[in-house]
Amino acid sequence: MKLVRTGGIKTTTFLGDKPINRMGYGAMQLAGPGVFGPPRDPGAARAVLRRAVELGVDHIDTSQYYGPDVVNDLIRQALYPYPENLKLVTKVGARRDDAGGVLPAQTPDELREGVEANLRSLRVERLDLVNLRLVETGNGTAIELEDQLGALEDLHREGKLDLIGLSNVDQRKVRHALEFVDVAEIQNAYNIIERQDDDLVEFASEREIAFVPFFPLGSAFMGGPARLAADATIVQVAAKHAATPSQIALAWLLARYERMLLIPGTSSLAHLEENMAAIEIDLDDGDLAALEHVK
């Protein structure tokens, strides 16, 4: 997909039929190390959540298995009763063992229990969107995608969730899912360096499906923000805009597709404010042409 400027970055878009600010917040990093157990300073974690809302975040991405329960509890403690426009987005399809390992939980009954657990811990009657995160079962027993989606569609009909999304999927699975449900969101790893899903972003654009990249600043396995700061082109564009390399990487994603929603996660107030400021950076044609070659 060629990046095309449209007269400045649009700060709002749609998630399904819901108006939404494009800069959201991913809450995963509020848990302890390995997304397991409580953080060292729960009060600081709650302060980050409150500041995110003050800065205009109306979309928080979470999951009951972050912790488990820890992150949802922090969100509830910091923000309940929730602002009227706040959208709570979660994911199901996995669970944690006692050592913090991530295990599949993909049967219809497990998916239902995952949604119910999120409802209980967040203290809400309905979730704005639930992502089905596909996890390899590891035992050779495949659970049909239509059965998993059917469980979520049943919960939708019961009023327990509004929209359905998919996470950790390829285009073939998205096409298959669209035969059974409306897909409002695709959530995959994607950023200026890890661009294996370029074609999937194009597919989402053609169908006006929101695309929500996790690891928007790069995964730790790929060097994360340090790798962005080591790229000469990113550094050059950052200097031009008096910005950080991380802010340029976020601005590039915003320019990529008008329904790209960002959920950069952090437990730091300073990093939160830096991330949120990326919405103000308007990359020009020259910037985008140069950044197209970043790898």
Protein Blocks (a to p, Z undefined) as FASTA:
>chain_A
ZZddehiaafbdcehjaccdfbdcdfklmmcehiiajdfblmlmmmmmmmmmmnopabdc
ddfkgoghmlmmmmmmmmpccdfklccdddehiacdfkopacddfbfklmmmmmmmmmmm
nopabdfbdcdddddehlopacdfklmmmmmmmmmmnopafbdcdehiafklmmmmmmmm
ccfbdcddddfklmmlmmmmmmmmmnopacddehklopfknopjmlmmmpmklmmmmmmn
opafklmmmmmmmmmpmkbccdddcfbfklmmmmmmmmmpccdfklmmmmmmgZZ
